[in-house]
């Protein structure tokens, strides 16, 4: 603390969940002074599918949080199951990543506490109940933040780098002028979930992430923590979410009953907890770096939760951020260049799953062509479908022209098939496939054009009102 009451650090991170804690660990291990400010007091809840496949669990291992997570006694899910329509069932074993061959689904009240513990063990200073007011600027560069701790007076902390890891409603994004994304896509579906006791606790289903598609809703069954608990997530049409919220039990029972394979999986489930839901799930990319600042995790990029990639991306790119900048914090020009390289790498890594998520947001029943495409996974010796979730291979490499061609031939040959409808669907999907591949080849940084996978009408809502404008002159002068 300097004589003027201003504290100094190397990095100040706003938000200490996935991306924030993951970034803090390599920085603190390198001897950098890292302060994390979080408005919550842990444990605290967060809307999320809570799911990590092996590549995400490997990130917990990198940052030292995995022992804390396993101490909670979670289910280790080693399989992915796809149950499409009423006649397609595929189960695959996950490919190991860094020696990890299982996924974990741990409620955020437990998981985030593990992440914060790992950050503290690495040497980061994590401060809870800290509400950030605004960003401090000097010659056009972010040099710190002002915040309140436990509703006390305003404090100021100066740092070489300000990291906004504070989620979709990021105050840091608003304060640095990057609230409005440069591209995005409307999600036609909402998100409703609850936990319950798993009625299949002693079967292979209890080690399987299940994806059930029949009608307009997709349902995920995710064995959770502690072992024997199950998270069930409905990705339902957005207009269904108010019904889930207003008449939970009736709506829940009706949606389960619509899918015979899902109803069989959940038969006899007991001890359900309260339902949580939202319909505000537009996907987006924000400009995520600038002079002295960076947006990590959902603050900079968000996609449909059904692909189960949000937490993995936040953990991985949070870690890579810390590794990329820890050696250049003392050189502003080198730091800004490293931040921009980090943003470009994040975009390259997440582009495929962004488009995949956009395609999944269309709340339509799986067509004959879709069912035949998924049927091609059955009987394969390679974990094709699960490798897409595990990011071993990009989805467009697995569901490519050969597989789609096979599905098309089988769909057209199906007795009673509406061949014109099948061909219309192919005609609609081909431009999307071409568009995704063209964007990948061009690899334009912060591409703000339109892609065929994207849907118009998206919105991230109004920016948070600046708290700095509500401070009195006396409060602004407080240390």
ABEGO torsion letter per residue (X at the ends): XBAAGBBBBABBBBEABAAAAAAAAAAAAAGBBBBBBBABBOBBBBBBAGBBBAAAAAAAAAAGAAAAAAAAGBBBBABBBBBBEAABBBBBBBBBBGGBABBBBBBAAAAAAAAAAAAAAAGBBBBBGBBBABBBBBGGBBAEBBBBBGGBBBBBBBBABBBBAAEAABAAAAAAGAABBABBBBBABBBBBBBBBBAAAABAAAABBBBBBBEABBBBBBBBOBBGBBBBBBBBBAAAAAAAAABAAAAAAAAAAABAAAAAAABGBBGBBBBBBBABABBBBBBABBBGBBBBEAAABBBBAAAGAAAAAAAAAAAAAAAAAAAAAABAAAAAAAAAAAAAAAAAAAAAAAAAAAAAABBBBBBAAAAAAAAAABGBABBAAAAAAAGABBAAAABBAAAAAAAAAAAAABBGBBAAAAAAAAAAAAAAAAAAAAAAAAGBBGBABBBAABBBGBBAEBBBBBAAAABBAAAAABX
